[in-house]
Each structure stands twice: as structure tokens, then as C-alpha cells.
Amino acid sequence: MESAEAFRSMFWLNLQAFLIFLAVFFLVTVVIRRRRTSNLPPGPSAFSLVGNIFYPDQSARHELSRKYGNIFTTHILWIPIIILNGFQTIQEALTQHGTEFAGRPYMHITDLLSKGQGSSFDPQAIITSAVSNVICKVTFGKRFHYEDRTFKRLVALFDEALKLQAGFWAMVCCAIPNMNRFPGPHQRIFKNKAEIEAILQDFIQQHKDSLDGEEIRDFIDAYLLEMEKERNFPGSCLLDGNLLYNTYDLFLAGTETTTTTLR
């Protein structure tokens, strides 16, 4: 009997200690959360039934907007949610503060439902490949699979060319004549250009070998046919070298500007 009484006494003491711990923990949590949310728009308490987003009477939102204004704070349980009410308020938020409202809040339930597939990513590589493929269609008359080795190499080289030509060593080469004759990191600029030209020259040669005057497939075909017409004109600008550099410029300028706009 004494052991049973001792057990009951110990149980009630432990229960009381646990309840006191919960109460203190709850109060500390409330104080910390109030400090964190002190700079949020006004709104009802998280412990108010009307202030909770699960409250079934949706007309209460209109009452809250009349009381607190078109921007107020409500809650999902204890998580604060800022509500924008009214067309003018939402328009101002999206047009004048687009950067601040561009993201999405992290919610664990979203990860559970999407299995992590909805996470953010950088679309630059996909956009660059898509735009480059359009340039390929215009210039070479065909599109490439995104995993095609030649296509991937060409896209990577042009991406590198943009970075190199906007970099420090490109500025040095502009400022110092004959810099290309000296060894150094700047030589990568010229190696990059030579590799791109080799790939483009191969495509041009393929077009020359399969050129048909009855069917113009792309830009290179059109250029080659015009070259043929002006072959006997000494002052003609339609030369092999210009064809190469025009093709180069189509890729470099066309891909970069369009990709930047879409991104």
C-alpha cells in the first residue's frame, strides 16, 4: 500500500511539473512570437477565433478589412498571414513592389504534396538552350536535341564567350595593343573564338556541299546563293569571312538579348 501511495504521489508531482513546464513554455513562446511579429500590419490576435483563417464565417474578412484597413494580419493557427484586400492594393503590390511579392512562402505541406518537385530552380540554362535552338533553325535550318553533343558544346562556348568578352581580360586587350601576342589568361578569349568558328565553319561547309538553288533552307543557304550572284563583283561584301562572322553575331547577339529579356 505504501508503495502504491508513493507511486501516486510521484505521478501527481511529475504531472504538476509537466503542466507548469507547458504553461511556462507557452508563455515564453507567445512573448517571442509577439516580438517577431511586432512590425507586421495590424490585425486580431492569433488566439482570436475570428483572427484565424480557419474561421468558417468568411464574411468576417470584410469586417477585419473595415476595422484594420486593406492590409492586415491574420493567422493559420499561430503562423502569421498578411492579407491584401481590394483591387488597388493588390495592383500596387504586384506592380510597384513586384520583387518583394515574386516569391512564395515555404510551407512544409507543399513539400509533402509535391515530393520536392516544386522547388525553385534557375531556368537560365533551359531558356538559353531554347533560344539557341531557334537561332539554329534560322541559321542552320534544323533544330537539335538538347542533349546533342555539338549543340551543347556550341551553347556552352557562346555562354563562355559572353562572360569572357565582358570580363577584365577583354578590357585589358582593348586597352593594350597586340596583347594577343603575349601568353596569359586572356588567351582563353581567342581560343574560345577559334573553337566557335571551327564549329560554324563546319556547318557552312556542309551547306556548301548540299546547296540547292531551288530550295533555300536557312540563312546560310540564302547568303551562299547571294554570294554566287555577286562572285564577279570585286567590291562585294558577300564573302566567306563575312558569312562566318554574321553567323557568329546571330548566335552571340540573338541568344544573349532574347535570353536576358525572357529571364
C-alpha positions in Angstrom: 0.0 0.0 0.0 2.8 2.4 0.9 4.5 1.8 -2.5 1.2 2.5 -4.3 0.7 5.7 -2.4 4.3 6.7 -3.1 3.8 6.0 -6.8 0.6 8.1 -6.9 2.3 11.0 -5.1 5.2 10.8 -7.5 2.9 10.7 -10.5 1.0 13.8 -9.4 4.2 15.7 -8.7 5.5 14.8 -12.2 2.2 15.8 -13.8 2.2 19.1 -12.0 5.8 19.8 -13.0 4.9 18.9 -16.6 1.9 21.2 -16.6 3.9 24.0 -15.1 6.6 23.4 -17.8 3.9 23.6 -20.6 2.5 26.8 -19.2 5.9 28.5 -19.0 6.8 27.2 -22.4 3.5 28.5 -23.8 4.0 32.0 -22.3 7.7 32.2 -23.5 6.6 31.2 -27.0 3.8 33.9 -27.0 6.3 36.6 -25.9 8.9 35.6 -28.5 6.3 35.4 -31.3 4.9 38.8 -30.4 8.3 40.3 -30.6 8.9 38.7 -34.0 5.6 39.9 -35.4 5.6 43.4 -33.8 6.4 45.0 -37.2 3.6 43.3 -39.1 0.4 45.1 -40.2 -2.3 45.3 -37.5 -4.8 42.5 -37.0 -6.5 40.4 -34.4 -4.6 38.1 -32.1 -3.6 34.7 -33.2 -5.6 33.3 -30.4 -8.8 35.1 -31.6 -11.2 32.8 -33.3 -12.1 35.5 -35.9 -8.5 36.2 -36.5 -7.8 32.7 -37.5 -8.0 31.8 -41.2 -9.8 28.6 -40.4 -12.8 30.5 -39.0 -15.8 29.3 -41.1 -17.5 32.7 -41.5 -15.6 34.2 -44.5 -17.6 37.4 -44.2 -15.5 38.1 -41.1 -12.7 39.0 -43.5 -14.7 42.0 -44.7 -15.2 43.1 -41.1 -11.4 42.8 -40.5 -10.6 44.9 -43.5 -13.1 47.6 -42.3 -11.5 47.6 -38.9 -7.8 47.3 -39.8 -7.6 48.5 -43.4 -6.9 46.8 -46.7 -3.6 45.3 -45.4 -4.0 43.3 -42.2 -2.6 40.2 -40.4 -4.5 37.0 -39.8 -3.2 33.6 -38.9 -3.1 29.9 -39.8 -3.1 28.6 -36.3 -0.1 30.6 -34.9 1.6 31.3 -38.3 1.0 35.0 -39.4 -0.5 35.6 -42.8 -0.7 39.1 -44.3 -3.9 39.7 -46.2 -4.2 42.2 -49.1 -7.7 43.3 -49.8 -9.1 45.3 -52.7 -8.0 45.7 -56.4 -6.0 48.9 -55.9 -4.0 47.4 -53.0 -3.2 44.1 -54.9 -2.3 46.1 -58.1 0.1 48.3 -56.2 1.7 45.3 -54.5 2.3 43.5 -57.8 3.3 46.4 -60.0 5.2 48.7 -57.6 6.7 46.0 -55.3 6.9 43.1 -57.7 10.3 41.9 -56.4 9.1 41.6 -52.8 5.9 39.7 -53.9 7.7 37.5 -56.5 8.4 34.5 -54.2 6.3 32.0 -52.4 6.4 31.3 -48.7 7.9 28.0 -47.6 5.2 25.6 -46.4 6.1 22.1 -45.3 2.7 20.7 -46.6 3.7 21.9 -50.1 6.9 19.8 -50.0 4.9 16.8 -48.8 2.3 17.1 -51.6 4.8 17.9 -54.4 7.5 15.5 -53.1 10.1 18.3 -53.5 9.3 18.7 -57.3 8.0 22.3 -56.9 11.2 23.8 -55.5 12.7 26.8 -57.2 15.4 26.5 -59.8 17.4 28.7 -62.2 15.9 28.5 -65.7 18.8 30.2 -67.5 20.3 27.0 -69.0 16.9 25.9 -70.3 16.0 29.3 -71.7 19.4 29.7 -73.3 19.1 26.2 -75.0 15.6 27.0 -76.3 16.6 30.4 -77.7 19.8 28.9 -79.2 17.7 26.2 -80.9 15.6 28.9 -82.6 18.8 30.5 -83.9 19.9 27.1 -85.1 16.6 26.7 -87.0 17.1 30.1 -88.7 20.8 29.7 -89.4 21.3 26.0 -90.0 17.8 25.0 -91.0 17.4 22.5 -88.2 16.8 22.1 -84.5 18.9 20.0 -82.2 18.1 17.7 -79.3 19.1 19.5 -76.1 21.5 16.6 -75.3 23.2 16.7 -78.7 26.9 17.0 -78.0 27.7 19.5 -80.7 24.7 21.7 -79.7 25.6 21.6 -76.0 29.2 22.4 -76.8 28.2 25.4 -79.0 25.8 26.8 -76.4 28.5 26.4 -73.7 31.1 28.1 -75.8 28.8 31.1 -76.6 27.9 31.4 -72.9 31.6 31.4 -72.1 32.2 33.9 -74.9 29.8 36.4 -73.3 31.4 36.1 -69.9 34.9 36.4 -71.4 34.1 39.4 -73.6 32.6 41.3 -70.6 35.4 40.3 -68.3 38.6 42.0 -67.0 41.0 40.5 -69.6 38.9 41.6 -72.5 39.2 45.2 -71.2 42.9 44.7 -70.9 43.1 43.5 -74.6 41.1 46.6 -75.6 43.5 48.9 -73.7 46.8 47.3 -74.7 47.6 46.8 -78.5 48.9 43.5 -79.6 48.0 41.9 -76.3 47.0 38.7 -78.2 50.7 38.1 -78.9 51.5 37.5 -75.3 50.7 34.5 -73.2 48.3 34.7 -70.3 44.7 34.1 -69.1 43.4 36.4 -71.9 44.4 33.8 -74.5 41.2 31.9 -73.5 39.2 34.6 -75.3 40.9 33.8 -78.6 40.8 30.0 -78.1 37.1 30.3 -77.4 36.5 32.3 -80.5 38.6 29.9 -82.6 36.6 26.8 -81.4 33.3 28.5 -82.1 34.5 29.5 -85.6 35.6 25.9 -86.3 32.1 24.5 -85.5 30.4 27.2 -87.5 32.7 26.7 -90.4 31.9 23.0 -90.4 28.2 23.8 -90.7 28.9 26.3 -93.5 30.9 23.7 -95.4 28.0 21.2 -95.1 25.7 23.8 -96.6 28.1 24.4 -99.5 28.2 20.7 -100.2 24.4 20.3 -100.2 23.4 23.7 -101.6 20.3 23.6 -103.9 19.4 26.8 -105.7 15.8 25.7 -105.9 15.3 25.4 -102.1 16.5 27.9 -99.6 16.6 26.2 -96.3 18.0 28.9 -94.0 20.2 32.0 -93.6 23.4 30.3 -94.7 21.7 29.0 -97.9 20.4 32.5 -98.7 23.8 34.0 -98.1 25.6 31.5 -100.2 23.2 32.0 -103.1 23.7 35.7 -103.0 27.5 35.2 -102.8 27.2 33.2 -106.0 25.4 36.0 -107.7 28.0 38.6 -106.8 31.1 36.5 -107.2 32.2 38.5 -110.2 31.8 41.9 -108.4 35.1 42.9 -106.9 33.6 45.3 -104.3 31.1 42.8 -103.0 30.8 42.4 -99.2 29.3 38.9 -99.5 32.4 37.0 -98.6 33.1 33.7 -96.8 34.6 35.7 -93.8 31.5 37.9 -93.5 29.3 34.8 -93.7 31.2 33.3 -90.8 31.0 36.5 -88.7 27.4 37.2 -89.5 26.5 33.7 -88.3 28.7 34.3 -85.2 26.9 37.5 -84.5 23.4 35.9 -84.9 24.2 33.4 -82.2 26.1 35.7 -79.8 23.8 38.7 -80.0 20.5 36.9 -80.8 20.8 34.4 -78.0 22.1 36.8 -75.3 19.5 39.6 -75.8 16.5 37.2 -76.1 17.6 35.1 -73.2 18.1 38.2 -71.0 14.7 39.5 -71.9 12.9 36.2 -71.2 14.9 35.7 -68.0 
